[in-house]
Amino acid sequence: IYSYTRQQAIDDGVLIDITEAAAEAGFKIEVALTEAAYQDCVSWTEADNQQAYQDETGRLWDLLTMAMYAARKGAGSSSVSFQVLRIPKDGKSRAPQVAHLKMEISPTEEGVPAITIMQHNED
């Protein structure tokens, strides 16, 4: 039986490990974003500043702040939905729009809890 591990997903870029930044925001366990959630809510290049000035660090911090608020509010639940305002990377938007995300906690292959943040329609 073959299983695709969390570490393999991180190595392949399917998951983006944000544990270090998440620890600064107050998370005590490993945290990763799906590639889709990262591209939608965090990714921002110098070229994107033609649309509106932002940076990835600020966008990541906004996401983690809202995730921490949702985690505290939903304490005891293995899955929590939350929203974050972000300017979509579409080349024209200047006003923030709501992104619907969810955060799930589950054990890694080693049995330690880890959080995955994903878009609301992802599994």
C-alpha positions in Angstrom: 0.0 0.0 0.0 1.4 3.4 -1.1 0.7 6.5 0.9 1.6 10.1 -0.1 3.1 11.6 3.1 2.8 15.2 4.3 6.5 15.6 3.9 6.4 14.4 0.3 3.6 16.9 -0.4 5.8 19.6 1.1 8.9 18.4 -0.9 6.7 18.4 -4.1 5.3 21.9 -3.5 1.7 20.6 -3.1 1.9 22.0 0.5 3.8 25.1 1.6 5.3 24.8 5.0 4.7 28.0 7.0 5.5 26.6 10.4 8.1 29.2 11.2 5.8 32.2 10.5 2.9 30.4 12.1 4.9 30.0 15.3 5.4 33.8 15.4 1.6 34.1 15.1 1.1 31.8 18.1 0.6 28.4 16.6 2.3 25.6 18.6 2.3 22.9 15.9 3.4 22.5 12.3 1.3 24.5 9.8 1.1 24.2 6.0 -0.9 25.9 3.2 -2.1 24.1 0.1 -0.5 25.5 -3.1 -4.0 26.8 -4.2 -4.5 28.7 -0.9 -0.9 30.0 -1.1 -1.4 31.3 -4.7 -4.7 32.9 -3.9 -4.0 34.5 -0.5 -0.2 34.9 -0.1 1.7 34.9 -3.3 2.6 38.4 -4.5 5.5 39.4 -6.8 7.1 42.8 -7.6 5.2 42.7 -10.9 1.9 42.4 -9.0 2.7 45.8 -7.4 1.5 47.3 -10.6 -1.9 46.3 -9.5 -1.6 47.3 -5.8 1.3 47.6 -3.5 1.6 44.6 -1.1 4.1 42.0 -0.2 4.0 38.3 0.6 5.0 38.7 4.3 2.1 41.0 4.9 -0.4 38.8 3.1 0.9 35.7 5.0 0.6 37.6 8.3 -3.0 38.6 7.5 -3.9 35.0 6.8 -2.2 33.7 10.0 -3.9 36.4 12.1 -7.3 35.4 10.9 -6.4 31.7 11.2 -5.3 32.1 14.8 -8.5 34.0 15.6 -10.6 31.2 14.0 -8.5 28.5 15.9 -9.2 30.2 19.2 -12.9 30.6 18.4 -13.2 27.0 17.2 -11.1 25.4 19.9 -11.8 21.7 20.2 -12.9 21.3 16.6 -10.7 19.4 14.0 -11.9 21.7 11.2 -12.6 25.4 11.3 -13.8 27.7 8.5 -12.6 31.3 8.3 -12.3 34.2 5.9 -9.5 36.5 5.0 -9.6 39.7 3.0 -7.0 39.8 0.2 -6.6 41.6 -3.1 -7.0 38.9 -5.8 -4.0 38.5 -8.1 -6.0 39.3 -11.3 -4.0 42.3 -12.6 -6.8 44.8 -12.0 -8.4 44.6 -8.6 -7.4 47.2 -6.0 -10.0 46.5 -3.3 -9.7 43.5 -1.0 -12.2 40.6 -1.5 -13.1 37.8 0.8 -11.4 34.4 0.4 -13.0 31.5 2.1 -10.6 29.1 3.8 -10.6 26.2 6.2 -8.1 24.9 8.6 -7.9 21.2 9.5 -5.9 19.5 12.2 -4.9 15.9 11.8 -2.0 13.6 12.7 1.0 13.3 10.5 2.5 9.9 9.5 4.4 10.1 12.8 1.2 10.7 14.8 1.9 14.3 15.8 -0.8 16.9 15.1 -0.4 19.3 12.2 -2.6 22.0 10.7 -3.4 22.3 7.0 -4.9 25.5 5.7 -6.8 25.2 2.4 -9.4 26.8 0.2 -12.9 26.0 1.3 -13.5 23.6 -1.7 -10.3 21.6 -1.1 -10.0 18.3 0.8 
